Amino acid sequence: MPEWGDLQVDQLRFMAGRYGTEVAYRDLDAGTQVTFAEWDEQSNRLARALVERGVAAGDRVSVYLPSEEALRWIVTYAAVHKAGAVAVPTNTRLSAPELVTILGHAEASALVTCAELLDTAVKVRKEVSPLRVVLSAGRAGDHDGVDDYDAALSTDGSDFQVPRTVDDLADIMYTSGTTGLPKGVAVRHRNVAMIPNHEPQWTGGGWIHGAPMFTFAGIAFIYNPMKMGLRGDYLPKFDAGRWLAIVASERPTMAFLVPAMAELLVAHPDFEQPDLTSLHSVSIGSAPLAPRTLLRLQKRLPDATVSNSYGMTEAGAAYIVMPKDQVTKRIGSVGKPIPPMELKIVDEQDTECAPREVGELLTRMLGSQREYYKDPDATSSTWTADGWLRSGDLAYLDEDGFLYIAGRKKDMIIRGGNNVYPVDIEAVLLEHPDVQEAAVVGIPHPVLGEDVAAFVVLKEPAQPDIDALLGFCAERLADYKRPRHLTFVGELPRNATGKVMKHLLRHPAAP
């Protein structure tokens, strides 16, 4: 049996030794799978290939693969760490100039990709001078200096690890950039995951999720399922009907959703039909969830814990979760922090707020502080000298210490001197039976400073009726909170994690 190590990839080594023939991960769309032994061996081969091509300890390696390459993604991620390098999970939706900015900042020396993205990768290589190694699964012969991924796996598959310590860099996670240019969050091996390496009780059950692998949520679902004794069940393209059918047939025990997925599920005509009783935990993250939607899911899954958890890339292994017995009692709350995480709510003068007073959420996990890569100014403005992380989220605590998220600090609308929190208005809009999605933003007003504008996606086959929807809001909101501008749209602009990019919403026409 392998011995425990300090690196997260050591968990894979242990599982390969103890449960080598068990299925570790499945791509539910492709119908493919990999065992722990195969995953471990293939990542050993790729790690050797990277080192043979000049990748040195501490070098940055871009993992530039789409969700449809899920199994190759997890093999590459493990291989980068075994090669002693730093993984740079790379958003496949970015343009070539955006990739040049990010990979140039990371000073990436190698990139792993596939046929679909190879042309863009080659363009980027020409602009990023340190980028000398490109491995592609398919079409490698189309471009000079591109190595074939599959041929690289012909190396020795025995155990391989370039020595690393827990204080060395493991990943650089570039933030989603909902408000501007992404920043690189430097993640060290000591704070890369919430669950430590250990021997789990293997159940063979599944944990179904569909978060893009290059996101904070996606990375968490590479090693965490095995630490829970579970198989990773990955769904690259989310479809509500297919998700319901898969849960009914494959019987996973845990699931992760983003709010947009949850909204599509409860709105699906077959929502009440399939057998979903295998699920005992459904975690919803990346953004606040409408209370109505959470209650519908909890009612549909009475024996499961359905929670809208809170986390952020900068906070790392700091999570806030809702106990099952409190879900229906504290509507809108995301729960309490998991020790040793701490939190507090502060006003503009950094004075702690009273219960139910809205302020900025600060979190702290001593010994696990992250930082922005090569950006000391941004690091010092985001993390205080004593380790508190300024989240940029507005929130409040109730009298028992349960946390409620009110929205992004930058999203708060000040209308005529009144603070308006978009999440409150969005929750009301989502109560309307014709509304599928809603986003509320502030727009300039010559007298009030800002006014309230709402963008709404309707359910099929509902027809737009501005007056009816504004009247619905008027019955449920104080006058200063009511939207004065309302625009119906086909979809809301979202980043890869499902968060609405409000800065891309345009000024609507007045109703």
NUFI-988437 format. One record per residue (C-alpha): x, y, z. Coordinates in steps of 0.1 Angstrom, whole numbers, plus 5000, padded with zeros to 4 digits. Example, Ala and Ser with C-alpha at 12.3 -4.5 7.8 and 13.67 -1.06 7.14 Angstrom:
5123 | 4955 | 5078;
5137 | 4989 | 5071;
END
This chain:
5000 | 5000 | 5000;
5012 | 5035 | 4993;
5019 | 5058 | 5022;
5002 | 5091 | 5028;
5018 | 5122 | 5014;
5011 | 5159 | 5019;
5001 | 5166 | 4983;
4965 | 5164 | 4971;
4976 | 5141 | 4943;
4988 | 5116 | 4969;
4951 | 5108 | 4975;
4950 | 5095 | 4939;
4980 | 5073 | 4946;
4964 | 5059 | 4977;
4931 | 5052 | 4959;
4950 | 5035 | 4930;
4967 | 5012 | 4955;
4936 | 5004 | 4976;
4908 | 5006 | 4950;
4926 | 5005 | 4917;
4899 | 4986 | 4897;
4871 | 5008 | 4909;
4857 | 5035 | 4885;
4870 | 5068 | 4897;
4854 | 5092 | 4872;
4828 | 5090 | 4844;
4820 | 5113 | 4815;
4782 | 5109 | 4814;
4779 | 5124 | 4779;
4806 | 5105 | 4762;
4799 | 5073 | 4781;
4836 | 5069 | 4791;
4852 | 5062 | 4824;
4886 | 5058 | 4841;
4896 | 5036 | 4871;
4918 | 5049 | 4898;
4947 | 5027 | 4886;
4943 | 5040 | 4850;
4941 | 5076 | 4862;
4972 | 5072 | 4883;
4992 | 5055 | 4856;
4982 | 5078 | 4828;
4991 | 5109 | 4849;
5025 | 5093 | 4857;
5032 | 5089 | 4820;
5022 | 5125 | 4812;
5042 | 5139 | 4841;
5073 | 5122 | 4828;
5065 | 5135 | 4793;
5063 | 5171 | 4806;
5096 | 5168 | 4825;
5113 | 5153 | 4794;
5101 | 5183 | 4774;
5118 | 5207 | 4798;
5090 | 5215 | 4823;
5107 | 5222 | 4856;
5095 | 5224 | 4892;
5074 | 5255 | 4896;
5068 | 5261 | 4859;
5033 | 5271 | 4850;
5013 | 5247 | 4828;
4980 | 5257 | 4812;
4953 | 5231 | 4812;
4934 | 5243 | 4781;
4908 | 5216 | 4776;
4870 | 5218 | 4772;
4845 | 5202 | 4795;
4840 | 5175 | 4768;
4875 | 5163 | 4775;
4868 | 5157 | 4812;
4888 | 5125 | 4817;
4918 | 5139 | 4799;
4914 | 5171 | 4820;
4917 | 5152 | 4853;
4946 | 5132 | 4841;
4964 | 5163 | 4830;
4957 | 5181 | 4863;
4972 | 5153 | 4883;
5002 | 5150 | 4859;
5010 | 5187 | 4863;
5013 | 5183 | 4900;
5033 | 5151 | 4897;
5057 | 5170 | 4874;
5062 | 5195 | 4902;
5046 | 5222 | 4881;
5018 | 5247 | 4887;
4984 | 5241 | 4871;
4968 | 5271 | 4854;
4932 | 5260 | 4846;
4923 | 5280 | 4815;
4889 | 5292 | 4805;
4881 | 5278 | 4771;
4856 | 5305 | 4763;
4881 | 5333 | 4763;
4894 | 5349 | 4731;
4930 | 5346 | 4719;
4939 | 5381 | 4732;
4923 | 5374 | 4766;
4943 | 5341 | 4768;
4975 | 5360 | 4759;
4969 | 5384 | 4788;
4963 | 5356 | 4813;
4990 | 5331 | 4802;
5014 | 5360 | 4797;
5008 | 5371 | 4833;
5012 | 5335 | 4845;
5044 | 5332 | 4823;
5031 | 5297 | 4813;
5058 | 5275 | 4798;
5036 | 5247 | 4787;
5000 | 5241 | 4775;
4979 | 5210 | 4771;
4950 | 5212 | 4747;
4930 | 5192 | 4721;
4922 | 5194 | 4683;
4892 | 5217 | 4689;
4913 | 5244 | 4706;
4947 | 5239 | 4689;
4945 | 5267 | 4664;
4939 | 5292 | 4692;
4966 | 5277 | 4714;
4991 | 5281 | 4686;
4982 | 5318 | 4681;
4987 | 5323 | 4719;
5021 | 5305 | 4718;
5033 | 5331 | 4693;
5025 | 5359 | 4717;
5036 | 5344 | 4750;
5073 | 5341 | 4749;
5078 | 5316 | 4778;
5053 | 5292 | 4762;
5075 | 5267 | 4745;
5057 | 5233 | 4750;
5023 | 5225 | 4735;
5008 | 5191 | 4738;
4976 | 5184 | 4718;
4952 | 5154 | 4718;
4947 | 5153 | 4680;
4959 | 5174 | 4651;
4994 | 5177 | 4666;
5009 | 5173 | 4631;
4990 | 5203 | 4618;
5015 | 5227 | 4634;
5052 | 5227 | 4639;
5065 | 5223 | 4674;
5032 | 5207 | 4687;
5036 | 5173 | 4704;
5010 | 5146 | 4703;
4993 | 5141 | 4737;
4986 | 5104 | 4731;
5021 | 5096 | 4720;
5034 | 5113 | 4751;
5016 | 5086 | 4772;
5039 | 5059 | 4758;
5064 | 5067 | 4785;
5069 | 5047 | 4817;
5038 | 5046 | 4839;
5054 | 5037 | 4872;
5050 | 5061 | 4901;
5065 | 5095 | 4895;
5067 | 5127 | 4916;
5090 | 5157 | 4914;
5096 | 5167 | 4951;
5073 | 5194 | 4963;
5064 | 5208 | 4997;
5031 | 5221 | 5010;
5043 | 5257 | 5007;
5050 | 5254 | 4970;
5024 | 5267 | 4944;
4999 | 5241 | 4932;
4975 | 5261 | 4910;
4969 | 5297 | 4898;
4932 | 5301 | 4895;
4921 | 5331 | 4875;
4889 | 5346 | 4888;
4858 | 5347 | 4868;
4860 | 5384 | 4861;
4823 | 5394 | 4866;
4834 | 5430 | 4872;
4866 | 5433 | 4852;
4900 | 5418 | 4844;
4905 | 5384 | 4861;
4932 | 5381 | 4888;
4953 | 5351 | 4894;
4947 | 5335 | 4928;
4978 | 5317 | 4940;
4970 | 5284 | 4956;
4996 | 5265 | 4975;
4995 | 5228 | 4982;
4987 | 5234 | 5019;
4954 | 5252 | 5011;
4943 | 5236 | 4978;
4914 | 5216 | 4993;
4890 | 5215 | 5023;
4891 | 5178 | 5029;
4925 | 5164 | 5039;
4939 | 5132 | 5025;
4925 | 5101 | 5043;
4912 | 5066 | 5037;
4875 | 5070 | 5029;
4848 | 5044 | 5033;
4844 | 5035 | 4996;
4807 | 5033 | 4987;
4808 | 5033 | 4949;
4781 | 5060 | 4948;
4782 | 5089 | 4925;
4786 | 5127 | 4929;
4771 | 5143 | 4898;
4782 | 5178 | 4888;
4787 | 5199 | 4857;
4808 | 5228 | 4867;
4835 | 5236 | 4841;
4868 | 5220 | 4852;
4887 | 5253 | 4850;
4866 | 5269 | 4877;
4869 | 5269 | 4915;
4839 | 5245 | 4917;
4852 | 5223 | 4890;
4886 | 5219 | 4906;
4870 | 5209 | 4939;
4852 | 5180 | 4922;
4884 | 5164 | 4909;
4897 | 5150 | 4942;
4869 | 5156 | 4966;
4845 | 5128 | 4954;
4871 | 5102 | 4961;
4877 | 5116 | 4995;
4840 | 5111 | 5002;
4842 | 5075 | 4990;
4824 | 5085 | 4958;
4829 | 5083 | 4921;
4829 | 5116 | 4901;
4800 | 5116 | 4876;
4805 | 5145 | 4852;
4779 | 5160 | 4829;
4797 | 5184 | 4805;
4766 | 5200 | 4791;
4737 | 5206 | 4814;
4702 | 5198 | 4803;
4675 | 5197 | 4829;
4655 | 5168 | 4814;
4687 | 5148 | 4809;
4699 | 5155 | 4845;
4666 | 5143 | 4859;
4667 | 5111 | 4838;
4703 | 5104 | 4848;
4697 | 5109 | 4885;
4667 | 5085 | 4882;
4687 | 5058 | 4863;
4722 | 5062 | 4877;
4712 | 5068 | 4913;
4740 | 5093 | 4925;
4740 | 5101 | 4962;
4753 | 5137 | 4959;
4748 | 5166 | 4934;
4762 | 5200 | 4928;
4743 | 5227 | 4909;
4746 | 5264 | 4902;
4715 | 5285 | 4907;
4708 | 5287 | 4869;
4707 | 5249 | 4868;
4684 | 5248 | 4898;
4660 | 5272 | 4882;
4658 | 5251 | 4850;
4652 | 5220 | 4870;
4622 | 5233 | 4890;
4607 | 5248 | 4858;
4610 | 5216 | 4838;
4577 | 5199 | 4830;
4591 | 5165 | 4843;
4604 | 5179 | 4875;
4579 | 5160 | 4897;
4581 | 5127 | 4878;
4615 | 5109 | 4881;
4627 | 5090 | 4912;
4653 | 5113 | 4928;
4654 | 5095 | 4962;
4690 | 5084 | 4958;
4702 | 5120 | 4965;
4710 | 5127 | 5001;
4728 | 5160 | 4995;
4723 | 5187 | 4969;
4747 | 5216 | 4972;
4740 | 5248 | 4952;
4768 | 5273 | 4949;
4784 | 5301 | 4929;
4756 | 5327 | 4934;
4726 | 5333 | 4956;
4695 | 5311 | 4949;
4660 | 5324 | 4950;
4643 | 5312 | 4983;
4613 | 5300 | 4963;
4635 | 5277 | 4942;
4653 | 5263 | 4972;
4621 | 5255 | 4990;
4607 | 5237 | 4958;
4638 | 5216 | 4957;
4637 | 5208 | 4994;
4600 | 5198 | 4991;
4608 | 5176 | 4961;
4637 | 5160 | 4981;
4624 | 5157 | 5016;
4651 | 5133 | 5028;
4680 | 5152 | 5013;
4700 | 5182 | 5025;
4695 | 5210 | 4999;
4716 | 5240 | 5007;
4727 | 5272 | 4989;
4764 | 5271 | 5001;
4788 | 5300 | 4999;
4825 | 5300 | 4988;
4849 | 5320 | 4967;
4882 | 5313 | 4949;
4901 | 5337 | 4971;
4888 | 5320 | 5003;
4899 | 5285 | 4992;
4889 | 5258 | 5016;
4866 | 5282 | 5036;
4830 | 5271 | 5032;
4797 | 5282 | 5047;
4769 | 5256 | 5047;
4734 | 5253 | 5059;
4724 | 5225 | 5084;
4696 | 5204 | 5070;
4673 | 5211 | 5100;
4676 | 5249 | 5094;
4669 | 5250 | 5056;
4632 | 5257 | 5059;
4635 | 5278 | 5091;
4660 | 5304 | 5078;
4648 | 5311 | 5043;
4675 | 5329 | 5023;
4704 | 5320 | 5046;
4735 | 5302 | 5033;
4743 | 5288 | 5068;
4772 | 5290 | 5091;
4810 | 5286 | 5085;
4827 | 5253 | 5089;
4854 | 5257 | 5115;
4882 | 5268 | 5116;
4868 | 5294 | 5092;
4857 | 5327 | 5108;
4835 | 5355 | 5095;
4823 | 5389 | 5104;
4802 | 5417 | 5089;
4817 | 5452 | 5089;
4806 | 5487 | 5079;
4827 | 5512 | 5059;
4848 | 5520 | 5090;
4855 | 5482 | 5095;
4834 | 5483 | 5127;
4814 | 5451 | 5132;
4778 | 5453 | 5124;
4749 | 5445 | 5146;
4727 | 5415 | 5138;
4706 | 5421 | 5106;
4727 | 5451 | 5097;
4740 | 5449 | 5062;
4778 | 5453 | 5056;
4807 | 5437 | 5039;
4814 | 5400 | 5046;
4850 | 5393 | 5058;
4862 | 5357 | 5061;
4894 | 5343 | 5076;
4912 | 5309 | 5079;
4945 | 5314 | 5096;
4973 | 5295 | 5080;
4954 | 5291 | 5047;
4955 | 5326 | 5034;
4958 | 5329 | 4996;
4971 | 5358 | 4976;
4970 | 5372 | 4941;
4998 | 5360 | 4919;
5024 | 5388 | 4911;
5000 | 5415 | 4924;
5010 | 5427 | 4959;
4988 | 5458 | 4957;
4957 | 5438 | 4949;
4967 | 5413 | 4976;
4971 | 5440 | 5003;
4938 | 5456 | 4994;
4919 | 5423 | 4995;
4935 | 5406 | 5026;
4941 | 5426 | 5058;
4973 | 5424 | 5077;
4957 | 5400 | 5102;
4944 | 5376 | 5076;
4908 | 5388 | 5069;
4896 | 5384 | 5033;
4874 | 5413 | 5020;
4849 | 5394 | 5000;
4832 | 5423 | 4983;
4799 | 5407 | 4992;
4772 | 5425 | 5012;
4756 | 5404 | 5038;
4742 | 5402 | 5073;
4740 | 5378 | 5103;
4709 | 5370 | 5122;
4708 | 5368 | 5160;
4720 | 5332 | 5159;
4750 | 5338 | 5135;
4734 | 5325 | 5103;
4746 | 5343 | 5072;
4725 | 5360 | 5045;
4740 | 5373 | 5013;
4726 | 5406 | 5001;
4746 | 5408 | 4969;
4779 | 5423 | 4956;
4791 | 5455 | 4971;
4796 | 5469 | 4937;
4760 | 5459 | 4927;
4743 | 5478 | 4955;
4721 | 5506 | 4942;
4718 | 5539 | 4960;
4686 | 5554 | 4948;
4678 | 5588 | 4963;
4699 | 5580 | 4994;
4683 | 5546 | 4999;
4703 | 5515 | 4997;
4687 | 5490 | 4974;
4699 | 5454 | 4972;
4693 | 5437 | 4938;
4689 | 5403 | 4953;
4658 | 5414 | 4972;
4641 | 5425 | 4940;
4653 | 5395 | 4920;
4637 | 5372 | 4946;
4604 | 5390 | 4941;
4605 | 5388 | 4904;
4613 | 5351 | 4905;
4581 | 5345 | 4925;
4561 | 5355 | 4894;
4549 | 5323 | 4876;
4560 | 5336 | 4842;
4595 | 5345 | 4852;
4624 | 5321 | 4845;
4654 | 5344 | 4854;
4659 | 5380 | 4866;
4688 | 5403 | 4871;
4686 | 5438 | 4887;
4711 | 5466 | 4882;
4715 | 5502 | 4889;
4715 | 5528 | 4860;
4723 | 5565 | 4861;
4695 | 5590 | 4871;
4700 | 5628 | 4868;
4682 | 5635 | 4901;
4682 | 5603 | 4922;
4718 | 5593 | 4913;
4707 | 5558 | 4904;
4675 | 5541 | 4894;
4665 | 5504 | 4895;
4664 | 5484 | 4862;
4654 | 5448 | 4858;
4662 | 5423 | 4830;
4638 | 5394 | 4828;
4638 | 5360 | 4810;
4603 | 5346 | 4806;
4593 | 5310 | 4807;
4578 | 5295 | 4776;
4551 | 5303 | 4764;
4545 | 5334 | 4785;
4541 | 5367 | 4767;
4558 | 5400 | 4778;
4536 | 5422 | 4799;
4556 | 5450 | 4815;
4526 | 5466 | 4833;
4516 | 5433 | 4849;
4551 | 5425 | 4862;
4557 | 5460 | 4875;
4523 | 5458 | 4893;
4534 | 5425 | 4908;
4565 | 5442 | 4922;
4545 | 5472 | 4934;
4524 | 5449 | 4956;
4555 | 5433 | 4972;
4582 | 5460 | 4974;
4587 | 5494 | 4990;
4584 | 5522 | 4965;
4621 | 5530 | 4964;
4629 | 5494 | 4956;
4605 | 5489 | 4927;
4621 | 5486 | 4892;
4614 | 5517 | 4871;
4629 | 5501 | 4839;
4621 | 5466 | 4828;
4635 | 5448 | 4798;
4626 | 5413 | 4786;
4656 | 5394 | 4772;
4662 | 5360 | 4757;
4690 | 5351 | 4782;
4712 | 5368 | 4807;
4750 | 5371 | 4801;
4768 | 5346 | 4823;
4803 | 5335 | 4828;
4814 | 5299 | 4829;
4805 | 5294 | 4865;
4769 | 5306 | 4859;
4772 | 5340 | 4875;
4754 | 5368 | 4858;
4778 | 5394 | 4844;
4758 | 5425 | 4853;
4784 | 5449 | 4839;
4774 | 5436 | 4804;
4737 | 5444 | 4808;
4729 | 5475 | 4788;
4707 | 5505 | 4797;
4671 | 5493 | 4790;
4644 | 5514 | 4774;
4620 | 5530 | 4798;
4587 | 5511 | 4801;
END
